């Protein structure tokens, strides 16, 4: 059975869900547009929202778009529609990253075992200290299985791996602090005055680690050792890496979908998440993130997991800026004649 065309309200619900995804510096580099028959959605990159110095090859941009894509899949299921996805479907349109065919009814409203849709609105990055309490192995196993379902490997790190990744992240953070152009790019995404629709507000900056165990990103350009606004973080953070076998745009999109699925599942479980992104922004420190014992692979992200404050919400662009309904005939009814 072919379902009716999506209504404008349904399209807005989809775009709102996609727009709630995480992105580097909260740049929100996505655009949504219905397909010609209004029974699907096109997801495109917004090149004006790239972060070219920190992300010269667009890897982080594609990961962000992948996270938005997973939210779109959840929202489609919420509407009772089965999301059939084609990645990078048009070589003639490099900005088009995915097309979702939503013309068929959903086979299973909760194919991921849990209803993750409500977690979209509750998912935040927590840059606060976590408790010295490990995430249980059963929960980690569920997160790992979720990543594998998306074609990505989530690897919890042992103590030596954690210390290696923290060292690499610290090196990368110090290098970025000393790079005037990169710090200017980072500061351009700070939103210290309200209201804002993108970027990082003051409430989401978070403290630095008083004992320098956890190298949180310094958005203001202050030295990483600055203790003026610091707190004591967990002595040994619980870190995981997200790794793909190859390192192509399709792999980045899959990594983004896996990240968001893991993050939403963690949110349902009461586990907080933040991203330590600094080391993947420099080729040599990113290469050092690999665990040689696990064989070849490309680390796409480092996630910090734990229990603590949920993190502050970050501003979102209004749907009127991200959803293009101009090509829909008879948009007042949302269906073609």
Secondary structure, DSSP 8 states (H G I E B T S, - for coil): -B-----HHHHHHHHHHHHTS--GGG---EEEEE-TTSSEEEEEE-GGG--TTT-TTSHHHHHHHHHHHHHHHHHHHHTTEEEEEEES--TT-TTEEEEEEEEEE-S-TTTTSS--TTHHHH--B--S-B-S----HHHHHHHHHHHHHTT-EEEE--HHHHHHHHHHHHHHHHHHHT-HHHHHHHHTTEE-SS--SSSEEGGGT--EETTSSS----TT---TT--TTEE---SS-EEEEEEESS-SHHHHHHHHHHHHHHHHHHHHTT-EEEE--GGGGSHHHHHHTS-GGG-S-EEEEEEEEESB----------HHHHEE-TT-TTTTTTS--
